Amino acid sequence: MLEQIAKPMKEYTRAFIFCQVEPMREKDVMEELLKMDEVVEAHMVTGEYDVMAVVQVKRMFLQADYDNVFNSAIAKVEGAKYVLDTNPIVGMASKTKFPESL
């Protein structure tokens, strides 16, 4: 299989934000998250957390990826209605089989 680093992956930082939400509010949170420009996907998941948001922000010159993601996306997700707790995971490097899907 051909794996490559897609151009958007070089220009953007992706993070996965796991959200614990109020009971029975998963779909409401997903809809709210998808209204945010930085959120490109929202998934209802099993386990300790209820929803996973995939966020993507443009890389900033001379700014750490985590700081950039936090300043532009994580704080917004944490402030969303019905979100009780979050666990953000910032990708360090990425590859994909589907560069056209980004």
C-alpha positions in Angstrom: 0.0 0.0 0.0 1.2 3.5 -0.8 1.4 5.6 2.3 2.2 9.3 2.0 2.1 12.5 4.0 -0.7 14.5 2.4 0.0 18.2 1.9 -2.8 19.2 4.3 -1.1 17.2 7.0 2.0 19.3 6.6 0.0 22.5 6.8 -2.3 21.6 9.6 -2.1 20.1 13.1 -4.7 17.5 14.0 -5.9 16.7 17.5 -8.3 14.2 18.9 -10.4 15.5 21.8 -12.2 13.0 23.8 -15.3 14.5 25.6 -17.2 13.3 28.6 -20.7 14.7 28.3 -23.9 14.9 30.2 -26.0 11.7 30.0 -28.1 11.4 26.8 -26.5 14.5 25.3 -24.0 12.9 22.9 -25.8 13.8 19.7 -26.4 17.4 20.9 -22.7 17.8 21.6 -21.7 16.3 18.3 -24.0 18.8 16.5 -22.6 21.7 18.5 -19.0 20.6 17.9 -19.6 20.4 14.1 -20.6 24.1 14.1 -17.0 25.0 15.0 -14.7 25.7 12.1 -11.8 23.7 13.7 -13.9 20.5 14.1 -13.7 18.3 11.0 -15.3 15.2 12.5 -17.3 14.1 15.6 -17.8 10.5 16.7 -19.8 8.9 19.5 -17.5 6.4 21.1 -17.5 3.8 23.8 -15.4 3.8 26.9 -14.6 6.4 29.5 -15.5 9.2 27.1 -18.6 9.7 25.0 -17.7 11.8 22.0 -14.4 12.2 20.1 -13.9 15.4 18.1 -11.2 15.6 15.4 -9.9 19.1 15.1 -7.6 20.6 12.5 -5.9 23.9 12.8 -3.3 25.6 10.6 0.2 25.3 11.8 1.7 28.6 13.0 5.4 29.5 12.4 7.3 29.5 15.7 4.4 28.3 17.8 4.2 24.8 19.3 1.5 22.7 17.8 -0.1 22.0 21.2 -0.3 25.7 22.0 -1.8 26.4 18.6 -4.4 23.7 19.0 -5.2 24.7 22.6 -5.6 28.4 21.8 -7.8 27.8 18.8 -9.7 24.6 19.3 -9.5 22.8 22.7 -10.7 25.8 24.7 -13.8 26.0 22.4 -14.6 22.3 22.7 -14.2 22.5 26.5 -16.7 25.4 26.6 -19.3 23.6 24.5 -22.7 23.0 26.1 -23.1 19.7 28.0 -19.3 18.9 27.8 -18.1 17.9 31.4 -14.5 16.9 30.8 -12.0 16.6 27.9 -8.9 14.7 27.1 -7.0 16.2 24.2 -4.5 14.2 22.2 -2.4 16.1 19.7 -0.9 14.2 16.8 2.9 14.3 16.5 3.1 12.9 13.0 0.6 11.5 10.6 0.3 9.4 7.5 -2.6 8.4 5.4 -3.6 6.1 2.6 -6.2 8.6 1.4 -4.5 12.0 0.8 -7.5 13.3 -1.2 -9.8 12.8 1.8 -8.1 15.6 3.8 
